[in-house]
């Protein structure tokens, strides 16, 4: 089977390019590298992650909902729970609404939304979950091994 080499970019439909660009640059540290009128291409210099913000001429202008088939949320990586606490403080400084840091079985989450209501998350995996992901990403793993790894992380299926 042909392989792809990674995630190239994520493109989000937005209603206001200026508001969206401001949100992603001020809060998350993206930098605009290209403006083609109907779209702005931004890059996160620390990671190289590319985010395209697109305003469609025939867009309906509705707020995002994860209840519509398509995108549920976009997750950004954080190092650990302490870093999520720092992110929450930054969001407070900038007036961005967010959830409390949540402790979950596979890691820690901080949820927030962009100006169009697009669901975003900063997530820091537990050490055990990180180890499982690294293991599965680097070798062939049988379905039985996957089930055993999941049971080790989450307990037996209900």
Residue pairs with C-beta under 8 A, 6 or more apart in sequence:
7 49
8 50
9 49
9 50
9 51
9 52
10 49
10 50
10 51
10 52
10 74
11 39
11 51
11 52
11 53
11 54
12 20
12 51
12 52
12 53
12 54
12 74
12 114
12 116
12 118
13 54
13 55
13 56
13 59
13 116
14 20
14 53
14 54
14 55
14 114
14 115
14 116
14 118
15 55
15 59
15 61
15 115
15 116
16 55
16 115
16 116
17 39
17 40
17 53
17 55
19 115
20 40
20 53
20 114
20 115
20 116
21 32
21 40
21 42
21 53
23 96
23 114
23 115
24 30
24 42
24 51
24 53
24 114
25 31
25 32
25 42
26 94
27 90
27 91
27 94
27 96
28 44
28 76
29 44
29 45
29 46
30 42
30 43
30 44
30 51
31 42
31 43
31 44
31 45
32 40
32 41
32 42
33 41
33 42
33 43
34 40
34 41
35 41
38 54
38 55
38 56
38 57
39 52
39 53
39 54
39 55
40 52
40 53
41 50
41 51
41 52
42 50
42 51
42 52
42 53
43 49
43 50
43 51
44 50
44 51
63 116
63 117
64 71
64 113
64 116
64 117
64 118
64 119
65 117
66 72
66 73
66 119
71 118
71 119
72 119
73 111
73 118
73 119
73 120
73 121
74 118
74 119
74 120
74 121
75 120
75 121
75 122
75 123
76 120
76 121
76 122
76 123
77 122
77 123
77 124
78 84
78 87
78 108
78 110
78 122
78 123
78 124
79 124
80 108
80 124
81 101
81 103
81 108
81 124
83 122
83 124
84 101
84 108
84 109
84 110
84 122
84 124
85 101
87 110
87 122
88 98
88 100
88 101
88 110
91 97
91 98
91 110
91 112
92 98
96 112
97 112
97 113
98 110
98 111
98 112
99 109
99 110
99 111
99 112
100 110
101 108
101 109
101 110
102 108
102 109
102 110
102 111
105 126
105 153
105 154
106 125
106 126
106 129
106 153
106 154
107 123
107 124
107 125
107 126
107 129
108 123
108 124
108 126
109 121
109 122
109 123
110 121
110 122
110 123
111 119
111 120
111 121
112 120
112 121
112 122
113 119
113 120
114 120
125 133
128 152
128 153
129 153
132 149
132 152
132 153
135 141
135 149
136 146
136 149
141 149
150 157
151 157
